[in-house]
Amino acid sequence: MTAALRPAPASVAVGDELPELAIPLTRTLIVATAIASRDYQDVHHDPELAVQRGSKDVFMNILTTNGLVERFVRGWAGSAAVVEAIRIRLGAPNYPGDTMVLRGSVGAVDGRRVEVAVRGENSLGVHVTGTVTVRLPGGAA
């Protein structure tokens, strides 16, 4: 989305839909982001140990999911928006070889402060649900 298409605070309304974001879940994404976030839990990078612990493969950590949710909302709100809060709950794991599709809609608007309801799904079902509160740039607070 170009800067010209970013939402102006006055134009945002409850129910507005954000553009979907499909994220291919590669093994590299899952392993690299776990290591980058200093999450060395073996279920996020070692397939054999993940299987021994009851998983079908390595799976995405919550810190990566949190970052992807922020990326999704910031892609709509713009880099000048201030993320005030991210509240998420995990469901079905994100495994390599799948795709997570993030969707969202505006749930509340209070001046420049906007709450976005977010949902991410993969082939197993709902991976993440939650809300992100952002303050859009411009105008009065």
N, C-alpha and C positions, 0 to 999 in steps of 0.2 A: 504494500500500500504506500503510495507516495505521500509526502507531507501535505499536499493539497487535499488529500482524501482523508486525513486524520480527523477524528470527530472534534467539532467545536463544542465546548461545554453547553452552549445554548441549544445545540441541535441533538443532543443525546437524550433518548427517551427510554423509559422502562419498556422492555420487550424487544429493543433493538438487538438483532443477531450479529455476532461477530463472524467474519469469514472463517470457514473451517481451516484447520491446519493438520495435514497428514504427515506423520513422522515415521519413516521406515526404521524399524527397530533392528539395527545391525548388532552383531556381536561386538564390533569395535566400539560403537556408541555406548553400549551397556558397560563394557569393561573399562574403557577409557574414562568415562564420566564417574564411575565409582572410584577409580584410582585418583582422578583429579580432585574429587571431593574428600579425599583421604579416608574413604570407606574401604578398608582392607578386608572386610568380611568375605570369606572365601566363596560364599554363594553368589557373589557378584562378579567373580573372575575365574573360578576354577570349575569347569563343567563336571569333572568326576566327583569332586567333593560336594557340589550342589546336588547331584543325583544321590549320593550317599546320604545326604540330609533330607531326602524326600522330594526334591524338586525335579522337574523333567530336564532342566538346564539352568544355566546362570540366569539371573533376572535383574531387572533394573532396580536401583536403590531409590529411596524416597527423596534424597537430595536432588537427584537428576530429574525426577518427576516434578518436584517443586520448581526447579529451574525451567523446565519445559513449559509449565503452566505460566510462569512469569513471562517467558518469551512469547507465548501465544497472546496474552493480554497486552503486552507492550507492543507487539506487532500491530495491534489495532489502535492502541492509545497513543503511541509514539514515544520516542526516546526521552522527550521532555516531561512526560508524565511521571509522577512520583508514586511508586508502589508503597502503599501504607501498610497493607496486611495481605498475607496469603494464608488461607486456611484450607487444608486439603485432607482427604481421607482416601486411603488406598483400598482397592478391591482386587480384581484379578491381576496376576502378575504380567509384566511385560517381558516376553521371551524373545530371543533373537529369531529373525525370520518373519516376524509379524509386522503389523503397522498399527500405530495408535493414531486415532483421529480425535483431535480436540475440537470441541464446539462450545460456544458460550453465548450468553445473552445478558443484557443489562437488567439487573434485578432491582436496583434502587438508584436514584439520583438526588443529590443534595448539593446544589450549587455546582462546584467543580468536582466534588467527590462523587465517584461512581462505584457501585458494587456490581461486579460481574460474576454471574454463576457460571461455573466451568464444569465440563464433563469430558473425560477422555475414555474412549473405548477401543478395544482390540478384538481379535476373533474369539476370545474367551469370554468377553463381556465388558463390564465397566471396570476400568483400571483406576480412575481417579474421579472424585467429585469434590467440589469445594467452591469457595468464593475468593475473589481477589478485589481488594479495595484500592482504587487509584485516584489520585488527584490530577485532573487534567490541567494543562498549562493555560494561562490567560485568564482575564476577568478577575472578579473578586473571589476570595477564598470562601 
